[in-house]
Amino acid sequence: MFQRGLLEDEKVHLPRGSSISTKLDKENSDCVAGLSHKIASKRRKLTVDVAKKIHSCSKLPDVSSKEATLNGLWNAFVSYSDNKDIVKLCCRSRKVNSLVVPKVVNDSVSTFEKSSKNYERSVSIIYRGGILS
């Protein structure tokens, strides 16, 4: 846990309430529980700012810098976490379940429908006498 003071030769002002660990809402892992909205927002901003300094070059434009930051955060998350932790967090996330998973599945199905593997399977079913034979 960082203390108020220096972080890699830079002065860091951690938000008040820094002695309280971040806990997620039991029903929705997109939300923080037990912290005020203001403190949770400051923690998110501090996390992203530090990740940006670590993972992106200061000369990059904002879009590339954001992408590099998110790539670094994602890589750290999936490398550091166990599969069961990732599943637990994703299953409880409304954003992941309502927006991300449907998009990934639809894109994967669409890609598979256009693939040569799907074509080969379809042709082999036809030559074996169809689905109902």
N, C-alpha and C positions, 0 to 999 in steps of 0.2 A: 504494500500500500504506500502510495506516495504521501509525503508530508508537505505541508505548505513550505515553499522555499524554492530550491533549484531543481530543475530537471534537465540534465544534459546542458548545463551552463546557460539555461534560460530561466527566467523567473516565471513560476507557474502559480497562479492563484486558484487553488482548488476551491470549489463552491463550499459554502457552509454546509454542515451536515455530512462532511466527507468521512466521518467515522461510521456512517451507516452504510452497510453493504447494499448493493443493488439487488433487488429481488423482483422477479417478474410476477405479474398477475397469474393466478392459477388457472383462470379460464381463457385468458388471451395473452400469449407471450409477447405481443406487440406493445403491451403496456407495463409500466413499472409500478410496483406496489410499495407503499410505505414511504414514499418520498413525495415532496411537493412537485408540482408540474415544473416550477421554475428551476429547482435543483436538478431534476431529471434532465431537463433541457440543457442546462449548463454542462452536465456530465457528458451528454451525447456530443455537444459541440466540442468539448475538450478532447474527447476520444477521437473524433474525426480530425481535429486540428493536429494532434500529435501523430496520427496515422498519416496525414498528408505530408508532414515534415519527414517522416521516415520513408514513405513509399513513392513520393513524386519529386520530380526535379522542379526547382523554383522557376525555371525558364519555360516550363510547359504552359500552354493555354489552359484556362479553367476547365474545359471539357476533358482534356487529356489528363489533367491533374486529378479531377474527380474520378475518372476511370482507374487511374493508377492507385489511388487511395482505396477505392472499393475492391480492386483486385487484391491488394495487400491485406485488407481486413478479411475478405472472404478466404484467402489462402491460409491466414492465421487461424480462422475459425474452423475450417474443415480439417486442418492439420492437427490442431490442438485438441479438438473434441472427439469423443468416442461416437460411433454411429448411433448408439442408443440415445445420447444427449442431443444429437442433431435431429433425430426422429421426434423426440419428446418436444423440442422447441418448435419444430415445423408443424407438428400435429396440433399444437395449441395456438398457432398463429393464424388469425383471421385473414391477414393479408396474403400469406402463403397459400392457404386453402381456397380462398375465393378468387384470387387473381393470378397467382403464379402457377400453381399446379394445373388448373384447366388450360392455361396457355401452353405450358410445356407439353401436356398430353395431346392437345389438338395439333400442335406443330409436329410432334413425333408421329402421330397417326397420318397426317397429311404427307409427311416425308416418306413414310413406309408405303403408303398407297401408290406413290410415284416411283418406288424403287424397283430395281430389277429382281430383287429377291421376292417381292410380292408377285411380280409378273410370272416368275418361274413357278411359284406355288400355285398360282391360278391355272397355269397351263397344265401342270402335273395333275391337278384335280380333274380338269376336263378330260385329259387322256386316260385317267383311271376310271372314268365312267361317271363323273359328276359327284356332287355332294351326297345325293340321296341314293346312289346305287349300292 
